[in-house]
Amino acid sequence: MKICNPLFQADMPDPDIIRVGNDFYMVSTTMFYMPAAPVLKSGDLQHWQIVSYICPNIADNDIYRLENGKNAYGKGQWASSLMQYKGRFYACFVCHDMKKTYLFSTDDIEKSDWDRIELEAVYHDMSFLCWEDKVYLVYGNGEIRIVELKKDFSGVVEGSDRLLLDTPKEGLKLRCEGCRTYVKDGWIYLLFIDWPEDRAEKRGKRREVCYRLKDPFGSYERKTILYDDMWRPGCGIAQGPIFADAYGNWYSVMFQDSGAVGRVPFIMPVEWKDGWPVLGVDGKVPESFTVPFAETKTEEIIRSDSFSHGENILKKQWQWNHAPDNDAWSFTERPGFLRLKNRKPALELLEATNTLTQRTSAPYSEFLVNLDCSGMKDGDYAGLCALVEQYGQIGVRQRDGKRNIVLRRREGKRAPFEVAGKGIRALKEWYSVTENEISMEAEGIWLKIVFRFNSWGHGAETAAFFYSFDGENYYRLGEELALFYSLSIFVGARIGIFSYNEEKTDGGWADFREFIYRNKEE
């Protein structure tokens, strides 16, 4: 079967992959979106579907409830590591906002909500290392450390944390991080990303480097194993696993910063030469190559949803922005609809709970939904949004018993890094907010947002906002919204269904049906 790059045209960063029999399982980063840490499954390495989530929520606190001005934007679940060990599955990730590392285990990788243990330390970008019947976490940025886990995985062995590698500093704007560890033929292999500084003759880009050691206490060698940016100059493809299929063929999946759509994964063959993994073909990531599998199609990671569900259980493609208020949403109160109830006030989109989201896909994503406004009260605002730092939202707002179609969007020059790095409060002060408004008499309306990710971040990336009263004839409202990727959010642009009250806590509700996704323009 021929396999093509990119693996997804959607946000799927920080992958780790293991094989179980003939199936492959991948974990990725979704940060503040809940449930956390998706697990994907594939039988052919080209088609993947989300089969479970490692945990439903990080913590029950103000940060994840979006209360008292706190949030986890740009933080949350980072760079999960995955392994199978003595018949059980383990996953681990760090949360910098909680200053903790979370260690999970399960006997069924396709079951959500794994058993978990909290480690009271930050093991940044860690990876499991199994060596001589002991299990370690290898972690860090620049200074790479190693710590031993207890036999029963209840915590770390006291006094075992030590420096493993002190990686180079000179000429780098990012030192080694994003660890993935492997043991093969008596060698320990440690894979990292780093990022050389720009030079007059050459622009720096992220690359994948490998260290190999004969034991965790010995000397090491270092080699660059991938230094390629494919069709996005300066955006190196790096950070991810290597793994083998049942036939002994090796592969790697690494991601690339790909504009507003997010960090997109690429797959490539791996050869072993002179005891080193060699990624790609002639040092490059191929546009396509063949794998020895029959095609095994799966459900897509971005999908339409009728909302006709007999239980209050989300389909796997959905995630909430932060932790949901589970008493404030339902499929069963009005069969055939998603009902979002406005129980908490919010002054803006990024403060609102129960915004339901999916990824977007390059180069084109179109999303539609039908909104029934009959349950709305004064102060309620409900609709569709493009969830990014400089967001836009189109929906219906009710004030003084009257309803209007409202497009709200952030405007202004893109916030510089020193502002974005201060978080959502600083961004709220940086951007202005504009509105376009049209009066509305009907009880229901169709809403649509069209995302265009042209040339993977090289051309204009935009979202446009539309409304319709019959579901066939659509009218654009306002100007297009410029899209870009930002570290303040640290994930790709998402579509969101929102409903909140801008004035008080006892708002009404919004009923949504027939959420439709299209990846081609009709």
Phi and psi in degrees as a GROMACS rama.xvg file:
@    title "Ramachandran Plot"
@    xaxis  label "Phi"
@    yaxis  label "Psi"
@TYPE xy
-86.77  132.445  LYS-2
-116.533  138.12  ILE-3
-119.514  151.218  CYS-4
-102.881  151.536  ASN-5
-73.0429  161.765  PRO-6
-63.9335  -45.4891  LEU-7
-124.498  148.301  PHE-8
-98.6033  42.397  GLN-9
-149.337  168.414  ALA-10
-69.7567  117.181  ASP-11
-154.082  69.7823  MET-12
-85.0497  170.908  PRO-13
52.1947  48.1285  ASP-14
-71.52  150.479  PRO-15
-135.365  143.122  ASP-16
-136.58  137.647  ILE-17
-128.676  159.651  ILE-18
-109.291  137.016  ARG-19
-126.697  103.777  VAL-20
65.3776  -121.785  GLY-21
-98.7904  3.6644  ASN-22
-105.424  151.439  ASP-23
-115.119  141.937  PHE-24
-126.175  136.202  TYR-25
-124.701  140.424  MET-26
-114.223  154.801  VAL-27
-145.609  178.06  SER-28
-101.977  130.56  THR-29
-129.593  5.79543  THR-30
57.1777  -106.113  MET-31
-93.2162  -0.481494  PHE-32
-81.6164  138.004  TYR-33
-123.115  143.203  MET-34
-64.8723  162.078  PRO-35
-101.292  151.755  ALA-36
61.5308  77.8737  ALA-37
-67.9296  145.608  PRO-38
-113.162  124.651  VAL-39
-112.149  151.532  LEU-40
-127.24  143.494  LYS-41
-146.527  146.683  SER-42
-104.971  -9.25966  GLY-43
-134.689  3.51036  ASP-44
72.7533  -7.94711  LEU-45
-100.966  -41.4635  GLN-46
-104.464  126.166  HIS-47
-129.625  145.195  TRP-48
-135.181  150.807  GLN-49
-78.6494  122.454  ILE-50
-109.989  -19.7047  VAL-51
-164.93  172.326  SER-52
-129.021  140.195  TYR-53
-68.2183  -37.4517  ILE-54
-147.982  147.948  CYS-55
-74.8017  -27.712  PRO-56
-159.396  150.747  ASN-57
-76.7893  -51.6826  ILE-58
-156.88  152.18  ALA-59
-97.2598  82.9701  ASP-60
-148.662  -179.891  ASN-61
-60.1392  -34.3481  ASP-62
-60.2891  -49.2643  ILE-63
-89.648  -11.4355  TYR-64
-91.8052  -1.63808  ARG-65
55.9449  50.5078  LEU-66
-120.066  153.266  GLU-67
55.176  37.4039  ASN-68
75.0177  9.52571  GLY-69
-103.223  156.273  LYS-70
-164.535  170.508  ASN-71
-116.627  21.5663  ALA-72
-56.797  132.033  TYR-73
76.9817  0.611515  GLY-74
-128.05  -141.984  LYS-75
81.7027  -143.13  GLY-76
-77.5985  120.616  GLN-77
-119.114  131.937  TRP-78
47.6051  64.3158  ALA-79
-65.8566  144.122  SER-80
-108.042  144.449  SER-81
-131.505  139.039  LEU-82
-153.997  158.61  MET-83
-111.996  127.822  GLN-84
-141.773  118.442  TYR-85
50.4713  46.7629  LYS-86
81.6975  3.68825  GLY-87
-126.635  151.715  ARG-88
-100.655  138.858  PHE-89
-129.589  144.458  TYR-90
-139.609  151.758  ALA-91
-146.857  137.493  CYS-92
-149.784  161.116  PHE-93
-105.905  148.707  VAL-94
-124.408  108.42  CYS-95
-68.3074  -30.6409  HIS-96
-67.963  -31.5436  ASP-97
-91.3146  -11.6212  MET-98
56.1151  41.877  LYS-99
-139.81  162.037  LYS-100
-119.36  137.695  THR-101
-112.589  127.468  TYR-102
-113.695  123.422  LEU-103
-118.333  155.297  PHE-104
-151.168  155.77  SER-105
-159.969  157.436  THR-106
-95.402  -3.24826  ASP-107
-137.318  104.679  ASP-108
-65.5549  -20.8011  ILE-109
-93.3696  9.19651  GLU-110
-100.118  132.295  LYS-111
-79.9731  163.776  SER-112
64.528  74.9434  ASP-113
-77.5958  162.156  TRP-114
-64.7133  143.919  ASP-115
-139.394  152.71  ARG-116
-129.649  138.393  ILE-117
-100.623  127.494  GLU-118
-102.053  126.462  LEU-119
-83.1183  56.8801  GLU-120
-161.636  161.092  ALA-121
-103.225  107.141  VAL-122
-104.482  84.0728  TYR-123
-64.5054  130.408  HIS-124
49.7371  48.7963  ASP-125
-78.0001  162.837  MET-126
-141.857  142.713  SER-127
-69.5827  140.224  PHE-128
-130.111  119.978  LEU-129
-102.924  119.524  CYS-130
-147.285  119.906  TRP-131
51.501  51.8248  GLU-132
63.7165  21.8645  ASP-133
-124.759  151.407  LYS-134
-118.675  132.264  VAL-135
-122.865  163.01  TYR-136
-110.213  126.676  LEU-137
-104.865  127.794  VAL-138
-152.131  171.143  TYR-139
122.018  175.534  GLY-140
-132.205  112.292  ASN-141
82.0087  -69.9723  GLY-142
-87.15  107.028  GLU-143
-93.5127  123.853  ILE-144
-114.799  165.442  ARG-145
-136.587  138.791  ILE-146
-138.566  140.208  VAL-147
-88.5394  138.664  GLU-148
-90.1513  148.45  LEU-149
-64.8183  157.447  LYS-150
-57.9437  -36.4408  LYS-151
-91.9948  7.87952  ASP-152
60.1591  27.3507  PHE-153
-85.93  -6.72918  SER-154
167.826  -164.76  GLY-155
-101.341  154.764  VAL-156
-74.2917  121.682  VAL-157
-58.7964  133.141  GLU-158
81.0145  3.99715  GLY-159
-90.955  -10.4261  SER-160
-74.3763  124.232  ASP-161
-152.337  165.49  ARG-162
-72.0973  131.736  LEU-163
-103.701  -48.9836  LEU-164
-138.781  141.305  LEU-165
-111.612  98.5983  ASP-166
-79.6762  161.606  THR-167
-58.7017  149.126  PRO-168
-110.719  -37.2531  LYS-169
-62.0237  129.378  GLU-170
74.4938  15.6317  GLY-171
-121.101  137.109  LEU-172
-97.481  -10.293  LYS-173
-141.419  120.174  LEU-174
-80.2691  173.834  ARG-175
-56.4685  133.22  CYS-176
-158.962  -174.211  GLU-177
68.7711  47.6454  GLY-178
-67.7488  142.016  CYS-179
-136.152  129.136  ARG-180
-116.942  148.283  THR-181
-147.75  152.68  TYR-182
-122.13  125.915  VAL-183
-151.522  129.218  LYS-184
53.1429  38.9245  ASP-185
83.5882  0.854671  GLY-186
-108.459  147.428  TRP-187
-99.4852  127.614  ILE-188
-113.05  129.198  TYR-189
-118.937  117.613  LEU-190
-102.765  135.837  LEU-191
-140.264  163.137  PHE-192
-100.113  150.713  ILE-193
-144.359  178.28  ASP-194
-144.88  102.886  TRP-195
-64.3377  149.041  PRO-196
-68.6583  156.88  GLU-197
-67.4543  142.856  ASP-198
-123.986  165.396  ARG-199
-59.2919  -37.279  ALA-200
-94.5903  -8.7902  GLU-201
-157.576  130.91  LYS-202
-79.7339  133.667  ARG-203
-74.2048  149.527  GLY-204
-150.37  157.993  LYS-205
-62.2414  148.915  ARG-206
-143.981  164.599  ARG-207
-105.664  127.378  GLU-208
-120.278  156.312  VAL-209
-130.663  134.238  CYS-210
-109.674  142.676  TYR-211
-129.007  142.459  ARG-212
-138.337  151.527  LEU-213
-84.1856  -22.3631  LYS-214
-161.764  163.94  ASP-215
-68.1642  -2.80357  PRO-216
-117.19  5.25349  PHE-217
-101.452  -173.178  GLY-218
-76.6098  169.452  SER-219
-140.693  162.446  TYR-220
-122.228  156.599  GLU-221
-132.324  143.961  ARG-222
-152.151  141.398  LYS-223
-80.0099  127.193  THR-224
-113.939  -8.06191  ILE-225
-159.695  127.984  LEU-226
-144.094  74.3807  TYR-227
-142.582  140.653  ASP-228
-117.386  8.25733  ASP-229
49.7438  -117.234  MET-230
-101.985  10.3443  TRP-231
-120.636  90.2043  ARG-232
-53.5187  131.544  PRO-233
87.9926  -9.24479  GLY-234
-109.558  85.5219  CYS-235
-65.7288  144.576  GLY-236
-89.5852  117.975  ILE-237
-164.895  171.156  ALA-238
71.9669  102.56  GLN-239
169.072  -174.738  GLY-240
-96.0096  166.814  PRO-241
-117.538  151.049  ILE-242
-163.699  162.325  PHE-243
-117.117  150.834  ALA-244
-89.1487  -177.996  ASP-245
-69.0436  -14.1955  ALA-246
-96.2195  -0.798531  TYR-247
91.5916  3.49211  GLY-248
-81.0642  142.058  ASN-249
-108.841  151.092  TRP-250
-142.718  167.061  TYR-251
-140.924  145.993  SER-252
-123.613  120.434  VAL-253
-128.89  156.837  MET-254
-111.725  163.749  PHE-255
-133.265  136.988  GLN-256
-64.1038  119.26  ASP-257
-127.621  41.8571  SER-258
79.241  -157.314  GLY-259
-65.3875  -24.3381  ALA-260
-67.0851  -22.4468  VAL-261
123.378  -155.496  GLY-262
-104.236  114.494  ARG-263
-105.44  132.927  VAL-264
-84.9179  145.308  PRO-265
-123.983  145.227  PHE-266
-114.67  148.04  ILE-267
-153.925  155.532  MET-268
-74.1808  156.821  PRO-269
-128.875  133.461  VAL-270
-114.32  153.016  GLU-271
-105.884  120.17  TRP-272
-130.845  124.151  LYS-273
53.5693  35.5265  ASP-274
81.0256  13.4664  GLY-275
-123.891  143.892  TRP-276
-76.4714  130.67  PRO-277
-113.866  115.048  VAL-278
-92.4768  141.95  LEU-279
83.056  -164.824  GLY-280
-120.365  116.41  VAL-281
52.9884  40.8868  ASP-282
78.6454  4.46099  GLY-283
-120.699  153.117  LYS-284
-80.2198  121.794  VAL-285
-77.0006  152.351  PRO-286
-70.1115  -29.3634  GLU-287
-160.108  161.119  SER-288
-162.409  172.767  PHE-289
-102.91  146.94  THR-290
-127.31  152.78  VAL-291
-86.6761  48.8058  PRO-292
-127.157  150.677  PHE-293
-79.0082  146.725  ALA-294
-63.1859  131.833  GLU-295
-127.826  93.4104  THR-296
-73.5757  148.929  LYS-297
-134.843  176.528  THR-298
-65.0153  145.405  GLU-299
-74.8553  157.736  GLU-300
-79.8915  -16.0076  ILE-301
-120.468  126.437  ILE-302
-147.033  155.639  ARG-303
-71.572  164.612  SER-304
-153.003  125.463  ASP-305
-75.4959  -21.1357  SER-306
66.736  16.7681  PHE-307
-91.8654  84.7422  SER-308
-127.916  137.635  HIS-309
-80.9757  -10.8826  GLY-310
-130.725  158.761  GLU-311
-84.8976  65.1723  ASN-312
-128.186  125.363  ILE-313
-74.0219  146.546  LEU-314
-66.9555  154.083  LYS-315
-66.2478  -18.0276  LYS-316
-73.9885  -13.4067  GLN-317
-94.8919  145.472  TRP-318
-140.941  145.982  GLN-319
-82.8374  149.625  TRP-320
-76.5559  106.277  ASN-321
65.9115  -171.718  HIS-322
-73.5943  138.882  ALA-323
-79.8489  157.233  PRO-324
-91.0041  100.81  ASP-325
-70.4002  -11.8061  ASN-326
-86.3358  -2.2815  ASP-327
-115.081  16.1607  ALA-328
-146.224  154.699  TRP-329
-164.665  143.795  SER-330
-97.1849  -18.7579  PHE-331
-97.1835  -20.7232  THR-332
-63.2033  -34.8473  GLU-333
-136.195  95.6626  ARG-334
-53.4764  136.483  PRO-335
92.287  -1.31511  GLY-336
-132.319  150.926  PHE-337
-92.3264  118.38  LEU-338
-102.267  125.034  ARG-339
-112.05  120.566  LEU-340
-102.118  138.252  LYS-341
-96.0464  92.4668  ASN-342
-101.146  -16.7669  ARG-343
-128.822  138.34  LYS-344
-74.0519  151.987  PRO-345
-147.426  139.497  ALA-346
-87.9963  -19.2892  LEU-347
-156.216  170.506  GLU-348
-56.4729  -45.2971  LEU-349
-73.5241  -6.03174  LEU-350
-99.3957  -6.3437  GLU-351
-86.56  134.167  ALA-352
-82.3061  163.906  THR-353
61.0827  36.3039  ASN-354
-85.8606  119.819  THR-355
-96.2711  128.306  LEU-356
-129.054  157.523  THR-357
-136.785  163.434  GLN-358
-66.1487  164.774  ARG-359
-110.398  166.898  THR-360
-133.113  139.828  SER-361
-85.1313  152.532  ALA-362
-90.3345  -4.71806  PRO-363
-145.854  131.891  TYR-364
-138.293  132.312  SER-365
-127.99  131.27  GLU-366
-129.655  134.932  PHE-367
-130.619  151.367  LEU-368
-154.237  150.595  VAL-369
-100.996  129.871  ASN-370
-114.438  124.987  LEU-371
-99.0168  119.731  ASP-372
-96.0993  3.2016  CYS-373
-64.23  -21.5261  SER-374
-95.2702  4.06162  GLY-375
-77.514  150.188  MET-376
-122.167  172.058  LYS-377
-57.3642  134.702  ASP-378
95.3071  -15.5681  GLY-379
-73.7802  143.48  ASP-380
-141.251  123.178  TYR-381
-143.293  146.074  ALA-382
165.501  -147.413  GLY-383
-110.401  148.686  LEU-384
-138.751  153.75  CYS-385
-98.7761  106.655  ALA-386
-92.3564  99.76  LEU-387
-146.609  178.855  VAL-388
-56.8451  -51.8055  GLU-389
-97.8125  77.9873  GLN-390
-80.8126  166.448  TYR-391
-140.314  149.478  GLY-392
-147.824  139.458  GLN-393
-124.597  134.466  ILE-394
-174.043  -163.1  GLY-395
-113.842  132.387  VAL-396
-121.457  137.799  ARG-397
-112.131  128.449  GLN-398
-140.671  135.725  ARG-399
51.6401  38.6877  ASP-400
76.329  2.19907  GLY-401
-114.588  146.546  LYS-402
-112.759  141.543  ARG-403
-131.376  148.306  ASN-404
-81.1859  125.849  ILE-405
-128.241  126.601  VAL-406
-103.374  119.046  LEU-407
-117.075  138.519  ARG-408
-152.427  148.152  ARG-409
-78.8668  141.837  ARG-410
-135.986  160.506  GLU-411
128.029  169.308  GLY-412
-61.6285  142.134  LYS-413
-54.9044  133.375  ARG-414
-63.4184  131.93  ALA-415
-68.7018  165.627  PRO-416
-57.6891  -39.585  PHE-417
-67.8431  -23.471  GLU-418
-83.9309  -49.8307  VAL-419
-59.1273  -33.4272  ALA-420
-67.9351  -15.7185  GLY-421
-85.4919  -8.81395  LYS-422
102.602  -171.283  GLY-423
-66.1004  -35.8489  ILE-424
-62.4612  -43.766  ARG-425
-64.9729  -38.2649  ALA-426
-67.7259  -34.4985  LEU-427
-62.7572  -35.9452  LYS-428
-77.0056  -29.5549  GLU-429
-73.0785  -47.2708  TRP-430
-87.8651  144.909  TYR-431
-88.7772  163.466  SER-432
-122.674  127.591  VAL-433
-116.685  157.25  THR-434
-135.337  142.004  GLU-435
-114.254  136.425  ASN-436
-138.286  136.531  GLU-437
-134.839  134.404  ILE-438
-68.1866  155.107  SER-439
-142.898  134.451  MET-440
-108.485  -24.4924  GLU-441
-72.3723  160.77  ALA-442
-83.6927  -21.8141  GLU-443
-136.367  163.312  GLY-444
-158.262  149.035  ILE-445
-97.2591  137.995  TRP-446
-123.003  147.391  LEU-447
-145.207  139.914  LYS-448
-127.018  132.619  ILE-449
-113.372  120.691  VAL-450
-100.816  131.809  PHE-451
-123.087  117.155  ARG-452
-110.598  82.3887  PHE-453
-80.8408  130.875  ASN-454
58.8867  31.2982  SER-455
51.5268  49.0737  TRP-456
92.5509  -5.06037  GLY-457
-86.865  -30.6566  HIS-458
-105.988  -169.02  GLY-459
-67.6927  131.633  ALA-460
-116.161  122.152  GLU-461
-140.177  161.893  THR-462
-126.782  135.084  ALA-463
-120.123  148.732  ALA-464
-121.354  134.09  PHE-465
-137.337  158.697  PHE-466
-139.299  158.764  TYR-467
-154.143  147.405  SER-468
-100.99  -9.6446  PHE-469
-123.45  -2.12429  ASP-470
78.5377  4.11481  GLY-471
-122.846  -45.0342  GLU-472
-100.472  111.986  ASN-473
-108.414  147.36  TYR-474
-127.832  131.942  TYR-475
-78.7534  142.851  ARG-476
-118.672  124.269  LEU-477
72.5073  -174.022  GLY-478
-87.314  162.539  GLU-479
-65.9799  149.617  GLU-480
-97.7543  126.229  LEU-481
-72.6617  132.987  ALA-482
-107.379  144.427  LEU-483
-155.457  157.821  PHE-484
-84.9616  140.598  TYR-485
-140.638  147.376  SER-486
-75.0117  -15.5253  LEU-487
-66.8566  -31.9952  SER-488
-99.4907  -44.4619  ILE-489
70.7049  17.5247  PHE-490
-137.52  165.225  VAL-491
-70.8355  168.58  GLY-492
-59.6434  138.347  ALA-493
-126.045  152.89  ARG-494
-86.9281  142.847  ILE-495
-139.247  145.482  GLY-496
-104.738  121.658  ILE-497
-125.752  157.024  PHE-498
-161.08  124.182  SER-499
-154.533  166.373  TYR-500
-109.59  127.963  ASN-501
-85.4605  -6.70895  GLU-502
-120.428  -35.2504  GLU-503
-154.369  177.361  LYS-504
-88.7958  -26.4405  THR-505
-97.6368  62.6163  ASP-506
-78.6881  -170.742  GLY-507
-97.6521  -137.54  GLY-508
-146.555  161.559  TRP-509
-122.744  136.609  ALA-510
-110.415  125.076  ASP-511
-116.809  142.812  PHE-512
-143.618  161.542  ARG-513
53.5542  64.1098  GLU-514
-76.6981  125.43  PHE-515
-124.413  132.753  ILE-516
-117.84  133.79  TYR-517
-132.283  137.93  ARG-518
-107.942  9.86435  ASN-519
-137.159  142.887  LYS-520
-78.0332  129.204  GLU-521
